[in-house]
Amino acid sequence: MFIYNPTMLMIDPTGLAVTAKEFPLPPVMDIIVVVITSVTGVIALSSALEGFFKGVMSPIARVILAVGALLLIYPELMTDLAGGIIVLVVAAWNIKSNKTAVASASI
């Protein structure tokens, strides 16, 4: 992730020579956005690999969640939006389906 976006290291290398000894800080909002999307992407990717998020996930949901997580990890505005929407939809659907399963099991 650091290779794709040096903002995670709090470095803004744009317009600087390779031998620069001091890098300017990027804007604070850029740092906040990168940290939130990267952490969300890593959590979603681990959920997809484990197959569990508030309940057991189907293989199709796991693949879709993994795609959304990888989109969140790649640092672009469009990939962040697409990945965030995918992760939110899969998480909401999984939470709703597991609440329905718990409710029908308790009857």
N, C-alpha and C positions, 0 to 999 in steps of 0.2 A: 504494500500500500504506500510505503514511503517513496518508492520509485515513481509511482504515478502522480503523487501529489506531495511536494515538499512542504506544503502548508502544515501537514501533520507534525513536522519537525520544527514548526514556527520559523521557517525560512522562506523568504521571497527572493528567489534567484533571478528574477526577470531583469534583464538589462545589465547584469553584472559580469565581470570577467571571471573566468574559472578560478583564478588565483586570489579572489577576494577573501580577506581575512575576517571581515564582519559582514553579515547579511542583515538587511533590514527586516523588521518584523512585518508579516502580512497583516491586513486588517483583521480586527478581532472577530468580526462577523464571519469572515472566511474560516477562521480557526474553529469557531463554534459549529458552523455548518459541517465542516469536514469531520469533526469529532463525532457529532450526532449521527451522521449518515454512516460513518465507518463502524461505529459501535453497533448500530442497528443492523447493519449488513452482516457483521460477524455473528451476532446473536441469531439472526435468521438463518445464516449458513450452518451454524451448529445445530439448530433445530431441524433443518432439512436433513443433515447427515445423520442425526440421531433418530429422526422420525417421530419426534414427540414435541408438541407445543400445546400445553393445556389439555393434552389427550393424544392418543395415537393418531398419526396422520397416514393418509393413503399414499401409495407410491406416486400418483399423479400430483398430489398436493406437495409432496416433497420435492419433486422436480421443478414445479412452478416456483416454489419458495426459494429453491437454490438459484434459479435464474434471477429472481428479484433481488436476492442477497448479493449476487455478483454485480448486478447493475448498481446497487447502492455503494459497493466498495469502489467501483471505478468513478473517479472524480469529475463528473460533468453535470451540468444542470439538468439536461434532459434524461440522462441515465438515473440521476438521483430521483427525479419525479416519477419516472416509470417504475423504478425499483421500489420506491416508497409506496406507490399505489398497489403494486403487486403484493408486497409484503403485508400491507394493511388488509387487503381483500382476503388473502389466504388465512391470515391470523383471525380475522373476524369470522370467516366461514368455519374455521376449525373450532373456535370457541363456541359458536352457535350450535354446531353439530354435536359437540360433546356435551353441552347443556341439555340438548334434546335427548341424548342417549342416557344421561344421568337421570333426567326426569322420568323417562319411560321405564327405566330399571327400578326406580323407587316405588312405582305404582303397584 
